[in-house]
Amino acid sequence: MNKITRRAFLCGSAATAAVAIGQAGKARAQSSLTQSPVIRVAQSQQVLNLYSARHYDTDTALYDSFTARTGIRVNLIEAEADALIERIKSEGANSPADVLITVDAGRLWRAEQDGLFQPINSQAISQAVPANLRHPDGLWVGLSKRARVIMYDKTKVNPAELSTYEALADEKWRGQILVRSSSHVYNQSLVGSLLQATDANRTEAWARGVVANFARQPEGNDTAQIKACAAGVGSIAIVNTYYLPRLAKSEDPAERAVAEKIGVFFPNQRDRGTHVNISGGGVLKTAPNREAAVQFLEHLVSRESQAVFARSNNEYPVVEGVELDSVLASYGRFRDDAVNASIFGRNNPEALQIMDRAGWQ
Ligand code: FE
């Protein structure tokens, strides 16, 4: 796959020195180098290899601040999650990867099933991140949160008509529901959360009801569902929160007009709360630089990093009290389902079978 790109980020003291050497002020840089040659060499050799399925340029600011703080360079390998997992597996004991970051607890579970992670064991992380957003044995940690919500056409649906995910199976919504395919992990995790909250029979009956209410056969990603909703193909879309701020902030006026038409409803506020998922990361079992890997994850859950990390994709921080993106904040506060995110992975195979049987393509 040619999608894999490699970037090395040099900054902080090591980069400052490198830049300074290339410039006219050689004398000063030389003198600082000669003052502590051992430290300079040690710093230039410390590298953290990050395999990430997040593709946001703003994340690079966080790698820079990590380097500035620790002197450790971040070498980034970017690709889709499944490609990264396959790559780590094929690299085996010789893998240079220290940290794997991906989105959706269902995908972290796949890496966990392949035995790729080792426990993190960090007090700083356990204190900063709520227990339900961390693996029970510390194999991965949530770094940002997204809610899978009900979005609706404000001209057609009164939010007072909405209540729970369960109620979307009601025949009142015949021909109205837009949602992406069951092959996508976001829906598998949502169904996994319903399995946890109810049982297999009720979840299957629910899935059949939702399929009967589809406005069309599933196609496209979450953005496509929002656009179809605004275009009148259906009146309700099941999507992740961050897709709407993306449209609201778009440079394309047509996309901003789409966002204007759409309302956000947080389901199940009177019972277990709205289904939330995470993007998260873990330290690889074969990490050559384990200590730096833990330090890096600690850096990402610091208050300063959280504001940047979550905002780069219009997500919710995992650390309480960190300011939200203003568009995201305008959708209001909500209570999230406090089930441990590791459950979504555990329930994944059954969720998939249920969606198959229900005819959710
Ligand atoms: Fe997404």
Boltz pocket constraint, residues with backbone or C-beta under 6 A from the ligand:
constraints:
  - pocket:
      binder: B
      contacts: [[A, 240]]
      max_distance: 6.0
